[in-house]
Amino acid sequence: MKEKTQSICPQCFKEGKINVIGAKRIIENNSVYLIKFCEKHGEFKSIISTNAKQYIDFQKYWIDSTGVENGKPVINGCPFDCGICKNHKSQSVLTNIFVTNRCNLRCSYCFANAGAEGYIYEPSLEEIKKELQLVRNEKPVSSKALQITGGEPTMRDDLLDIIEYAKKIGFAHIQLNTNGILLSKDFSMVDKIRKAGCNTVYFSFDGLDKKTNPWLDQSFKFIENCRKAGLGVVLVPVVIKGENDHQLGDIIKFALNNLDIIRGVNFQPVSFVGKINEEDKNKRISFAEVIQKVEEQTDFAIKTSDWRPPGFVNPISKLIELFKKEPQVEFGCSPNCGAATYLFYENEKIMPITSFLDVDALMKAINEIVNQENKLKRVELLVKITKDIGIFINKDKAPKSIPLVKILVNSLIRGDYSDLAEFHKKSLYIGGMWFQDPWNLDLERLERCVIHYTTPDGVIPFCSYNGLDYGSKIRKNNSISIDDWERKNNKKLKDDLWKRNSSLND
């Protein structure tokens, strides 16, 4: 484990200054902490992981990708040159575009909404087109995956135009971040969103009762509308200790019982940004704790050892690069950002992919192929892995519902990805990412961020945009007052708020 890194002083940040200070990672009682010292404010100690063994195991997946060749020049260093700078060591694997800060909810943990910020940020369609083109112009690899976010994007009247334009300029995967409130009562709009080119909805879903999820009835209606429209759903619970962390296993089981339409569950441990701050220390939960609670709440059907960090699958990206003879996105983020696995479900039995597929041996074999410079030997390795693909699979434990050997051979070895749709429809992705805040910010991790925002000021890493308030500054500089917006639209901002027990929300 590398000990030294850099961070910022959270108290200096509160005072309006980004003060870069030295930091180190230490292990105490099987937990990993980030310790840093500011000459003005003293020492700070933040939890990074509650599972030191897993943390250390994940470190072998550090990857420095080629970054963005046409990024901004480095002038002051990280984190001052975001936009995105040439020092950044990763590419835009997923691009967010913030299309409005208007929202019909007021969640306590929200990064941004107009009610909290006191102004309206809602770029025009033409401005959004420029921001989308910005990441499509990145080199050597342009962004191919887009998330439309906010606020609540469905508050915009031109949402379909945004989706259609993104599809037109080459985004292969488009997902919509939504709370589902408006779409729960408008099936036709859900259907139009899918037909416009949206692949998936990234759906706020914090729990399975009305204490953790006050709009639960609307959530169920929205999922049913997605089922009718054939629009895949990823559940996104923001995990807060003492509030909904007891329901993680039940959320996964709910997803497995709706596998025909739910494609994944992506847990997001709460970060101290927005209306959550350091005074709420008791609400903080590390991603390692999330993984542990999933293990406990599924009766060890999903084990801690079943999870892998994002960089684990990078050999697949390099193999696709060989087949297509063009650069592919690299999963170059820090292994400390998050982790994931895939589940199958047969006869009410949860089957993690690691229980029947030796994923480590398979990735090692693929790595040998992509790192082999001799073309003849590379072909020999391809032939061998094709012939021996069965050695990676425990057929007695493998699900009977999918032709696993065929999928592996066609997708990984022959470069034919037509069967992957069947894999995704019959499996459940579970994963998560713990976004950084001023208390646990690690600049070594930040400069490898692969989830970016495209903005009027350039492309900004997620943890700079939200954790360092770059996003709020950009939104404020390009905003109008709430009074001006209300006069222009002849309505009150609060009129759009969802109200429990109101017939208007049925």
C-alpha positions in Angstrom: 0.0 0.0 0.0 1.3 3.4 -1.0 1.5 5.6 2.1 2.0 9.2 0.9 -0.5 11.2 -1.1 -1.9 14.8 -1.1 -5.3 16.1 0.1 -6.8 19.5 1.1 -7.6 21.0 4.4 -11.4 20.8 4.9 -11.5 23.8 7.3 -9.5 26.0 4.8 -12.1 24.9 2.2 -14.9 26.0 4.4 -13.2 29.4 4.6 -13.2 29.6 0.8 -9.7 28.4 0.0 -8.4 25.2 -1.5 -5.2 24.5 0.5 -3.3 21.4 -0.8 -1.5 19.6 2.1 0.4 16.4 2.5 -1.5 13.3 3.6 -0.8 9.7 4.3 -2.8 6.4 4.4 -2.4 4.4 7.6 -3.8 1.1 8.8 -5.4 0.8 12.3 -7.4 -2.2 13.5 -8.0 -3.5 10.0 -9.2 -0.1 8.8 -7.5 2.4 6.5 -7.5 6.1 7.3 -6.4 9.2 5.6 -4.4 11.5 8.0 -3.5 15.0 7.0 -2.1 18.1 8.8 -2.8 21.8 8.2 -0.5 24.3 9.9 -3.6 26.5 10.6 -6.2 24.0 11.6 -4.3 21.0 12.8 -4.8 17.2 12.1 -7.7 15.5 10.4 -8.4 11.8 10.2 -11.0 10.2 7.9 -12.0 6.6 7.3 -11.1 5.3 3.8 -12.0 1.6 4.3 -13.1 -0.7 7.1 -11.5 -3.7 5.4 -7.7 -3.2 5.1 -7.1 -6.7 3.6 -9.5 -6.0 0.7 -8.1 -2.5 0.3 -4.6 -3.9 -0.1 -5.7 -6.6 -2.4 -7.3 -4.0 -4.7 -4.1 -2.0 -5.0 -2.8 -4.3 -7.8 -5.4 -2.8 -10.1 -3.8 0.7 -10.3 -3.8 1.7 -13.9 -2.4 4.9 -15.5 -4.3 5.3 -18.8 -3.3 7.6 -21.7 -5.5 10.3 -20.4 -6.9 13.1 -22.6 -4.4 14.3 -25.2 -6.3 17.5 -26.0 -6.8 18.5 -22.4 -6.0 21.9 -20.9 -2.4 22.7 -20.1 -1.1 22.2 -16.5 -0.5 25.5 -14.8 -1.1 25.2 -11.1 -1.5 21.4 -10.7 -4.2 19.2 -9.3 -6.9 20.2 -8.3 -6.7 23.7 -9.8 -6.5 23.0 -13.5 -9.7 21.0 -14.0 -11.2 21.4 -17.4 -9.8 18.6 -18.1 -6.0 19.0 -17.8 -3.3 17.0 -19.5 -2.1 15.7 -16.1 -5.3 13.8 -15.7 -4.5 10.1 -15.9 -7.8 8.7 -17.2 -10.5 9.3 -19.8 -14.2 10.0 -19.7 -15.6 6.5 -19.2 -19.0 8.1 -18.2 -19.9 11.7 -18.8 -22.5 13.5 -16.8 -24.3 16.5 -18.2 -26.2 18.7 -15.6 -29.3 19.9 -17.5 -31.2 21.7 -14.7 -31.1 22.3 -10.9 -34.9 22.4 -10.7 -36.2 19.4 -8.8 -39.6 18.2 -7.4 -37.9 16.8 -4.3 -35.6 18.2 -1.5 -33.4 15.2 -0.5 -31.2 15.8 2.5 -28.1 14.5 0.8 -28.6 16.2 -2.6 -25.5 17.6 -4.4 -27.6 20.4 -5.9 -31.2 21.7 -6.2 -32.6 25.1 -7.0 -34.3 25.4 -3.6 -31.0 24.9 -1.7 -28.9 26.9 -4.1 -31.2 29.9 -4.4 -31.0 30.3 -8.2 -32.0 28.5 -11.4 -29.4 26.8 -13.6 -30.9 25.5 -16.8 -28.7 25.8 -19.9 -30.4 26.1 -23.3 -30.5 23.2 -25.8 -27.8 24.9 -27.9 -25.5 25.2 -24.9 -26.1 21.6 -24.0 -25.2 20.6 -27.5 -21.9 22.4 -27.2 -21.1 20.6 -23.9 -21.9 17.2 -25.4 -19.7 17.9 -28.4 -16.9 18.8 -26.1 -16.5 15.3 -24.7 -17.2 13.7 -28.1 -14.1 15.6 -29.3 -11.8 14.1 -26.7 -8.7 12.3 -27.9 -7.5 9.6 -28.3 -10.9 8.2 -27.1 -14.1 10.2 -27.2 -16.7 9.7 -24.5 -19.3 7.0 -25.5 -21.4 6.8 -22.4 -23.6 9.7 -21.1 -25.7 10.3 -18.0 -28.3 13.1 -18.2 -28.6 14.4 -14.6 -29.7 17.3 -12.4 -31.7 18.3 -10.4 -34.5 16.3 -12.0 -34.0 16.2 -15.8 -37.7 15.3 -16.5 -38.6 18.9 -15.4 -37.3 20.0 -18.8 -39.7 20.2 -21.7 -37.0 19.4 -24.3 -35.6 16.3 -22.6 -36.3 14.2 -25.7 -34.4 16.6 -27.9 -31.4 16.3 -25.6 -31.5 12.5 -25.8 -32.0 12.4 -29.6 -29.0 14.8 -30.1 -26.8 12.8 -27.9 -27.7 9.7 -29.9 -27.1 11.5 -33.1 -23.5 12.6 -32.3 -22.4 9.1 -31.3 -23.1 8.3 -27.6 -23.6 4.6 -27.6 -25.0 4.4 -24.1 -27.4 7.1 -22.7 -28.9 6.9 -19.2 -31.3 9.2 -17.5 -30.8 10.0 -13.8 -34.3 10.4 -12.3 -36.4 10.2 -9.2 -39.2 8.8 -11.3 -41.9 11.0 -9.8 -43.2 12.6 -13.0 -42.6 9.4 -15.1 -44.6 7.3 -12.6 -47.8 8.9 -13.9 -46.8 9.3 -17.6 -46.2 5.9 -19.4 -46.2 7.6 -22.8 -43.2 9.8 -21.8 -41.3 6.7 -20.5 -41.9 5.1 -23.9 -40.8 8.2 -25.8 -37.6 8.4 -23.7 -36.7 4.9 -24.7 -37.6 5.4 -28.4 -35.5 8.7 -28.4 -32.4 6.6 -27.6 -32.2 6.3 -23.8 -30.9 2.8 -22.8 -31.3 2.9 -19.0 -32.7 4.9 -16.2 -30.5 5.5 -13.2 -33.2 5.6 -10.6 -33.1 7.0 -7.1 -34.3 4.2 -4.8 -33.3 4.5 -1.2 -35.4 1.8 0.4 -38.4 -0.4 0.5 -40.6 1.3 3.0 -42.0 4.9 3.3 -39.5 5.8 6.0 -36.5 5.3 3.7 -38.4 6.0 0.5 -41.4 8.4 1.1 -42.5 8.2 -2.6 -42.4 4.3 -2.6 -45.8 4.0 -4.4 -44.5 6.3 -7.2 -41.3 4.2 -7.4 -43.3 1.0 -8.0 -45.5 2.7 -10.6 -42.4 4.1 -12.4 -40.7 0.6 -12.4 -44.0 -0.8 -13.9 -44.0 1.9 -16.6 -40.4 1.0 -17.5 -41.4 -2.6 -17.7 -44.2 -1.8 -20.1 -41.9 0.3 -22.2 -38.9 -2.1 -22.1 -36.6 0.5 -20.5 -33.9 -1.0 -18.3 -33.7 0.2 -14.7 -30.6 0.6 -12.4 -31.6 1.2 -8.7 -29.4 3.8 -7.0 -29.6 3.8 -3.2 -27.7 6.6 -1.4 -26.6 4.7 1.7 -26.7 6.6 5.0 -25.7 4.9 8.2 -28.6 4.4 10.6 -31.2 5.4 8.0 -31.3 2.8 5.2 -28.1 0.6 5.6 -30.3 -2.2 7.1 -32.1 -2.7 3.7 -29.2 -3.3 1.3 -29.8 -7.0 1.1 -33.6 -6.5 0.7 -33.0 -4.0 -2.2 -30.8 -6.6 -4.0 -33.5 -9.3 -3.5 -36.1 -6.9 -4.8 -34.0 -6.3 -7.9 -33.5 -10.1 -8.4 -37.2 -10.6 -8.2 -37.7 -8.0 -10.9 -34.8 -9.2 -13.1 -36.8 -8.8 -16.3 -36.5 -5.0 -16.1 -34.0 -4.2 -13.3 -30.4 -4.4 -14.7 -28.5 -3.3 -11.6 -28.1 -1.9 -8.2 -25.5 0.8 -7.7 -24.9 1.8 -4.0 -23.6 5.3 -3.3 -22.4 5.8 0.3 -23.2 9.3 1.3 -20.6 12.0 0.8 -20.3 15.2 3.0 -21.4 17.6 0.3 -24.7 19.3 -0.4 -26.7 19.5 2.9 -24.7 16.7 4.5 -21.6 17.9 6.3 -18.9 16.8 8.8 -21.3 17.4 11.7 -23.2 14.4 10.5 -20.2 12.0 11.2 -22.5 9.3 12.5 -24.1 9.0 9.0 -20.9 8.2 7.2 -20.5 4.7 5.9 -17.5 3.4 3.9 -18.0 1.3 0.8 -16.2 -1.6 2.5 -19.0 -1.4 5.2 -21.6 -1.5 2.4 -20.0 -4.7 1.0 -19.9 -6.2 4.5 -23.5 -5.4 5.1 -24.5 -6.9 1.8 -22.7 -10.1 2.8 -24.5 -10.2 6.2 -27.9 -9.3 4.8 -27.8 -11.9 2.1 -26.8 -14.7 4.5 -23.3 -14.8 2.9 -24.8 -15.6 -0.6 -22.8 -12.6 -1.8 -19.4 -12.6 -0.2 -16.9 -9.8 0.3 -14.5 -11.8 -2.0 -17.0 -11.7 -4.9 -16.4 -8.0 -5.6 -13.7 -6.5 -7.9 -12.6 -2.9 -8.5 -13.3 -1.2 -11.9 -9.8 -1.7 -13.2 -10.2 -5.5 -13.0 -12.0 -5.6 -16.4 -9.4 -3.4 -18.2 -7.9 -6.4 -20.0 -11.3 -6.8 -21.8 -11.1 -3.2 -23.0 -7.6 -3.9 -24.4 -8.8 -7.1 -26.1 -11.6 -5.2 -27.8 -9.0 -2.6 -28.9 -7.0 -5.5 -30.6 -10.1 -6.7 -32.4 -11.4 -3.2 -33.5 -7.9 -1.8 -34.1 -8.9 1.5 -32.5 -8.4 2.9 -29.0 -11.0 2.0 -26.3 -11.7 3.7 -23.0 -9.6 2.4 -20.2 -10.9 1.8 -16.7 -8.0 3.8 -15.2 -9.7 5.0 -12.0 -8.2 4.3 -8.6 -9.1 0.8 -7.2 -10.3 2.7 -4.1 -13.2 4.3 -6.0 -15.6 1.3 -5.8 -16.2 -2.3 -6.8 -18.8 -4.5 -8.4 -19.9 -8.0 -9.3 -22.6 -9.8 -11.3 -25.4 -12.0 -9.9 -27.5 -14.7 -11.4 -30.8 -16.0 -9.8 -32.2 -19.5 -10.4 -34.6 -21.4 -8.2 -34.5 -18.6 -5.6 -30.7 -19.1 -5.3 -28.3 -16.1 -5.6 -25.3 -17.1 -7.7 -22.4 -14.5 -7.9 -20.4 -14.9 -11.1 -17.3 -15.7 -9.1 -19.0 -18.8 -7.7 -18.9 -20.6 -11.0 -16.4 -18.6 -13.2 -12.7 -18.2 -12.3 -12.7 -14.6 -13.2 -9.1 -14.0 -11.9 -7.7 -16.8 -14.1 -9.7 -15.6 -17.1 -8.5 -12.0 -16.8 -4.9 -13.3 -16.4 -5.3 -15.3 -19.6 -6.7 -12.3 -21.5 -3.9 -10.1 -20.2 -1.3 -12.5 -21.6 -3.0 -12.2 -25.0 -3.1 -8.4 -25.0 0.5 -8.1 -23.7 1.9 -10.5 -26.3 3.7 -8.4 -28.9 4.4 -11.4 -31.2 1.3 -11.7 -33.5 1.8 -15.4 -34.2 2.1 -16.2 -30.5 -0.9 -14.0 -29.8 -3.0 -16.1 -32.3 -1.7 -19.3 -30.6 -2.9 -18.0 -27.2 -6.3 -17.1 -28.7 -6.7 -20.6 -30.1 -5.7 -22.1 -26.8 -8.1 -20.0 -24.7 -10.9 -20.7 -27.1 -10.2 -24.5 -26.9 -9.8 -24.5 -23.2 -12.5 -22.0 -22.2 -14.3 -24.6 -20.2 -11.5 -24.8 -17.6 -12.6 -21.4 -16.2 -16.2 -22.6 -15.6 -17.6 -24.8 -12.9 -20.4 -26.3 -14.9 -22.1 -27.9 -11.9 -22.5 -24.5 -10.3 -23.1 -22.4 -13.4 -26.6 -21.1 -14.2 -28.5 -23.3 -16.7 -30.3 -20.3 -18.2 -27.4 -18.9 -20.2 -25.0 -20.4 -22.7 -21.9 -19.2 -20.8 -19.3 -20.9 -23.0 -20.8 -19.5 -26.2 -21.0 -16.0 -24.7 -17.4 -16.1 -23.5 -16.0 -17.4 -26.8 -18.0 -15.1 -29.0 -17.6 -11.9 -27.0 -14.1 -12.2 -25.5 -12.4 -14.3 -28.1 -14.1 -13.6 -31.4 -15.1 -10.0 -30.8 -18.8 -10.8 -31.4 -20.9 -9.0 -28.8 -24.4 -9.9 -30.0 -24.8 -12.4 -27.1 -23.9 -10.0 -24.4 -27.4 -8.6 -24.4 -28.6 -12.0 -23.2 -26.0 -12.0 -20.4 -27.1 -8.6 -19.2 -30.8 -9.5 -19.3 -30.3 -12.6 -17.2 -27.8 -11.1 -14.7 -27.9 -8.4 -12.1 -25.0 -5.9 -11.8 -24.4 -4.8 -8.3 -21.7 -2.2 -7.5 -21.1 1.1 -6.1 -18.8 4.1 -5.9 -17.9 6.2 -2.8 -17.5 9.8 -4.0 -15.0 12.0 -2.3 -15.5 15.1 -0.2 -13.1 17.6 1.4 -12.5 15.4 4.4 -11.4 12.2 2.6 -10.2 13.7 -0.7 -7.2 11.9 -2.1 -5.6 13.8 -5.0 -3.9 10.7 -6.3 -7.4 9.2 -6.7 -8.9 12.4 -8.1 -6.5 12.6 -11.0 -7.6 9.2 -12.1 -11.4 9.9 -11.9 -13.2 8.4 -14.9 -16.7 9.9 -14.2 -16.7 13.4 -15.5 -19.1 16.4 -16.0 -19.1 18.3 -19.2 -19.8 21.9 -18.4 -19.6 25.5 -19.9 -16.1 25.6 -18.3 -14.8 22.3 -19.6 -14.8 18.7 -18.5 -14.6 18.4 -14.7 -14.0 15.1 -12.7 -17.0 14.1 -10.5 -15.2 14.6 -7.2 -14.0 18.1 -8.2 -17.4 19.1 -9.5 -19.3 18.0 -6.4 -16.7 17.6 -3.6 -14.8 20.9 -4.3 -17.8 23.0 -5.3 -16.6 23.5 -8.9 -20.1 22.6 -10.0 -22.0 25.0 -7.8 -19.7 27.9 -8.9 -20.2 27.0 -12.6 -24.0 26.8 -12.1 -24.1 30.1 -10.2 -22.1 31.9 -12.8 -24.5 30.7 -15.5 -27.8 31.1 -13.6 -30.8 33.4 -13.3 -32.5 34.4 -10.1 -35.5 32.4 -8.9 -37.6 35.6 -9.1 -36.7 36.1 -12.7 -37.4 32.5 -13.6 -40.8 32.7 -11.9 -41.7 35.9 -13.7 -40.6 34.4 -17.0 -42.5 31.2 -16.6 -45.5 32.6 -14.7 -45.3 30.0 -11.9 -43.7 29.5 -8.5 -40.7 27.1 -8.2 -42.4 25.5 -5.2 -45.4 24.6 -7.3 -43.5 21.7 -8.8 -42.6 20.1 -5.4 -44.0 16.6 -4.8 -46.4 16.5 -1.9 -47.1 13.3 0.0 -50.8 12.5 0.2 -51.7 14.8 -2.7 -54.0 13.6 -5.4 -51.9 15.5 -7.9 -49.1 12.9 -7.4 -51.2 9.8 -8.0 
